[in-house]
């Protein structure tokens, strides 16, 4: 892990954006709060929100390996068995986030 403040990575470390849509029994079960509770162990920024169609959307930015480890931590958490499908997309970081928040 990198020593970072306010979600900024040291110079020379490229940030990526991971965008995941979770399907299954992921609303009304503390999914977003569980995800947010995992974030202190990781150097990333982003948001998690419920969608009107019953899915949960996660957008996180940071070092790619850190994001992959975070994705695994979500799967390995108490809400992991409630996930029936993950749709994952990757792109370049947009540097839009300060910290990690539950929105919507």
Secondary structure, 3 states (H helix, E strand, C coil): CCCCECCECCCCCCCEEEEEEEEECCCCCCHHHHHHHHHHHCCEEEEEEECCCCCEEEEEEECHHHHHHHHHHHHHCCCHHHEEEEEEEEEECCCCCCCEEECC
